[in-house]
């Protein structure tokens, strides 16, 4: 019995719903335990059942895991690097290994069961809609940033930006149906009420790509999506004393502060980035070890545990070779996806949004595993469709 599809469905639908309101640590421990358990099952299926085929993305993925392992072995912080910083991060080497295993399982499922990919996406969208609805309740009834079950509004915004392409896909496929409209409105509104500017930048970039590159440019459908974007934004703006508008207005202030070199720019991100860049030459090949940014930048006044930039985070903690391997891996994934197909385009757009918002946000346990699952599904689906076209081509 092939368990790959049930495992991925459980991961996308149940993982975001794990939440213990009284304890962030307990919530993260439950998520990490679930990640570890499903990754062990994934390893069994991938290794024992031999469900994989060769793909261009596997070489850089293997190199990335290898360099992350070397970084962990040579790190002076051996009590941190394997599991990670255990307040509520848990993004040590074992977590990255789990992400890679889930990617391989998702690739196998996408390539062997391409007809089930839509059902897996729908399960993930249903869960995202529930999380989005909870986040909207927080914003409208408690007058606070939406974070729902994700513990943090930035994590919540990152999650909504990740699922946005699939909500948009369903709307564009069937703009008159109630379910796609409801899902899109919930996801888009929740992304706005997260008040996460990094996710907003990714969203803006994604909308431009969507309107410019979407393969089936039915003007009526794109117009329906654009109309919903305008209406939902206008409906949310006045609430909570125009908080959404005020947060948007801070962009100009933050940009001005950044150009002046003010270290408080971007909620002190400029300070963190400066110190992270200074830390790069200290150990350019192996870094300080996964999830050890805090220990590699002890001079920063606010003692950050993350770089608020995925590229600096990997470069400083795992080394430049790991960073280059990771970018090579993502590049192979994007290049292998045929964005002329609407479903594959949604996966391609998800990666593009991730790469842009990654300049301002970090990879966290509550969201990052889901990205790897969707990434593997998209690459596996593309591989399957390429084989089908090759088989149907005249000799």
N, C-alpha and C positions, 0 to 999 in steps of 0.2 A: 504493500500500500504506500502510495506517494503522499507524504505529509507536508510537502513543501507549500502547497496552496493554503491549507489550514493554518500552518505556522505563520505565514505572511499575513493572512487575514486577521488572525489574533493580534499580531504585532501592530498592525495599522489601526485596528478598531478598539482594542482594549488598552494598549499601552498608554495612550494619552489620557485615558479616563482614571488611571490610578491616582488616588489623591487621599491623603489623610489630613484633614484640615488643621489638626492640632500639632502636626510635626512635619516640617520639611525634610528632616533627616529620615524619618520613617518612610515617607513617600519615595524618597530617592533610593533608599535601600530596597524597597519593594520593586521599583523599576529596574534597579541593577540586578536583582535576583532573577527577575523575569527575563531580562536581556541575557544573562549568563545561561539560564536553563534552555531558552530557545536557541541560543547559539550552539550549545552542545548538541542539541538535536540536529541543527543545521550541519554541523561538522560530520555527524554520523551519516546523514543522508548524502552529503557531498562526497565523502571519502569512501564509505562502504558501498553505496549504490552506484557510484561512478556516473553521476548524472551530468557532469560538466563536459563542455567541449572547449576547444581553444578559442581565445579571443584576444584582440590586441590590447585590451585594458588590463589583462592579467599580469603582464610583465611589470608595468609601473606600480600596480597594486602590491605585488610581491616585494618590489624594492622598497616601497613605502613602509610596509610592515617590517621588513628587514632592518631598515634604518631606525625605525621606532624601537625595535628590539635592542639594537646596538646602543641607542641613546639610553635605554633603561639599564642595560648592563653596566655602562660606564658612568652612570650618574652617581654623584655623591649622596643623593637623597634616596637611597634604596628603600626606605620605609614608606615612600610616597609613590614612586613611579609605577609600581605594578597595579595597584588598585586606584590610586589617585588621592587627591585631597578629600578627606572623608567627612567634611562638614555637610556638604550636599553636592559636591562636584562628581566624584567617582569617574574621572576621565583619564585613568592611567592606561598603561599598555594593554592590560586585559580587556578593557572596554574597546580599544581600537581593534584588537584581534577579533572581538565579537562582531564589530561593525563589518569587518572584512568577510567574516563567515556568513553573515546575513546577506551581504551583497552577492556572494557566490550562490547562495540558495535562491535568492530572488532572480538572479540571472538564469539559473537552471529552470525555475518555474516559468519565467517569461519566455524562454526559448522552447520549452517542451509543452507548455500549456498556454499558448498565446490567446486562445479563445476564452480563458478565464481571467485575463488581466483586467477587463472591464469590471467584472464582479469584485475583484480585489480593490480596485479604485473606488467603487461605489461604497464598499464597507468602510474604507478610510474616510470618505466624504461624509458618511452618516455620523461617524464618531466626531469628526471635526465640526460638524454642525451642532452637535450637542455641546461640545466644549465652547464653541462660539456663542451659543445661546446663553450659557452660564456666564461667560465674560460680559456679554451685553447687559445681563441683569445687574452685575456688579457696577457697571458704568452708570446705568440709568437709575438704580435704586440706592446705591451707596456712595455715589459721586466720587468714584475712584477709578484709576486706570484698570482696564480689563486685564486679568491674568488667569482667571478660571482655575483649572487644575494644574497649570504650568508653573506655579510658584512665583513667577516674575513676569512683569508686563513685557519686557524685552523678549523673553523666551516665548511668550504667547504671540507676540507680533511676528517673530521668526516662524513659528508654526503656521500661522495663518497665511503668511507670504508664501510658504512652501506649498500649501494645498490650493492656493488661489488659482494657479493655472488649470487645475483639474476641475474646479468649480466653474471657471470660465469656459472650459471645454464642453462641459455638460450643457451649459446655457447656449453656447453657439450651435451645438448639435440639435437642440430642441428648445428654441426660445419661447415657445408658447406653452410648454408644460409647467405645471406648478412646482414640481419637485426641484428641477434645475434652478428655477427662479428663486425659490426659498433658500436653497443651499448657497447660491451666489450672494444673495443679499446678506445672509448670516455671516459668511466668511469675510466678505468685503467690509461690512459694518464693524465686525470684531477687529479686523486689522486696523481700522481707523481708531477705534476706541482703546486700542493698546497704547496709543500715543507714543509708539516706538518710531522715532525718526529714521533709524537705520532701516527698519522694515519698510517704511514709507518710500525711502529712496529706491529700494529694490522693487517695490510695487510700481513706482513711476516709470522706472526703466522697463519693467515687464509689460506695462500697458503700451508703451511705445513699440516694443517688439511685437506685441500681440496684434496691434492694428496694422503694423507694417508687413509682418511676415506670415500671419495666419494663412495657411494654405488654401482654405476654401473661403475666399473673400466675398461672402454673400453680404452685400451692403446692408440689407435689412437686419440680419442677425447681429452684425457689428454695431449697427445703430441702436439695437435693443440693449446690447451690453453697455454702450456708452451712455444711453439714457438712464439706465439703472445706476451707473456710477455717479452721475450728476444728482439724481433724485435722492439716493441714499446719503450722499455727502451733505446735500442741502438740508435733509431732515435731521441729521445729527448735529450740525453746526450750532444751533441755539442752545442746546442742552448744557447743563452744568456751567452756566454763565459763560457760554461761548468758549469752553475750554479747548475744543478741537482747533478753533481758529487761533486762539492764543498760542497753542503749541506749534502750529504751523508758522506763526509769525516769528518764533524763536530761531528759525533757520537763518534769516539774514543776520541776526545778532551773533549767532555762533560762527558763521562764516567770517564776519568782520573781526571777531576775536581771534580766529585762527590765523588770518592774514597779519594781524598785529603780533602774533606769537604769544598770545595770552595762554598760559598753561591751563587755565580753567576751561578753555574751549572744548565743546563737545562733552560736557559733564566730566571734565578733567581727562578726556581721552588723549588730547594733545600731549599732556604731561606723560601719560602712560606710554604712548607711542615713542616719545623721545627716549625715555629710559630703556624701553625694550630694544630700540635700535642700537643704543649704546651697549646693550648686553650681547648683541649678536656676535661681535668679534671675540668675546671671551671663550666661546666654545662653538665655532661655526660648523663643525662637522657632526658633533653628537648632541649639542645643546645641553640643557641642564637636566633633561629627563621629562617625560610626559607629566603634565599637570603640576609643574614646579616653577611656574613663572614668578610666584611670590618669592621664592628662595634665590632666584637669579637676579632679582631687582630689589634688594633690601634697602636701597637708598630712596625709593619712592615714598613720599610722605603718606600716601593713603593706602599703602600695602595692598595692591590689587592681586587677586588670584587668577585673573585672566587679562589678556592684552586688549580685549575689545576689538580685535582684528585677527581673523583666522590665519592670515598669512604670517603676521608677526608671531602669533602664538606658536605655530608649528615651527617656524624658523628658530625662535629663541629656545624652545623647550625640546625640540627633537632634531634640530640642526638643519642647515641649508639643503643637504642632499635629500632629507625627508620631505622638505617643502617642495623642491623641484620634482620629486617623484610623485607627490600628491597632485601638483598642477598638471603633470604629464598624464596622470591617471584620469583626472577630470576632463582634460582635453581629448583624450581617446574616447571617453564616454560620449562627449558632445559630438565629436566627429563621426561616431558610428551611428548616431540617431538620424533617421531620415525626417527632417522637419517639414517635408512636403506632405506627410501623412498627419492628419489632425491629432490623433491620439499620441503619436510619437512627438509631435510638436509640443504637447503639454509637458512631457518629460524634459525636452530640450529647454523649454522656457523656465522650468523649475530650476535647472542647473544655472541658467543665466542669472536669475534673480538671486540665487544663493551666492554666486560669485560677487555680485555687486554689494549686497547687504553684508557680505563677509568682511568688507573694509571697516565696518562699524560695530559688528556684533561678534559673538563667540559661539563655538559649538558646545552644546550642553547635553547632558544625558537625557533630558526630557524630550528633546527634539531630534538630535543628531542620528540616532538609530533609525528613525523613520525616513530620514533623508537617504540613508544608505540602502534601505529596502526599496524605496521608489527608484533610486538610481539603478539598482540591479534589475528591477522589473523593466525599466525603459530600455536598457541596453540589451537585455535578453529578448524582449519583444522585437526590437529592431533586427537582431540576429535571426530570429525565426522568420520574419517577413522577408528578409533578404534571401534566405534559403528557399522559401516558397516561390519567390520570383525567379530565382535561378532554375528551380525545377520545372517551372512552367514555360521558361524561355524556349523557343524553337532551337533545335540543334542545327 
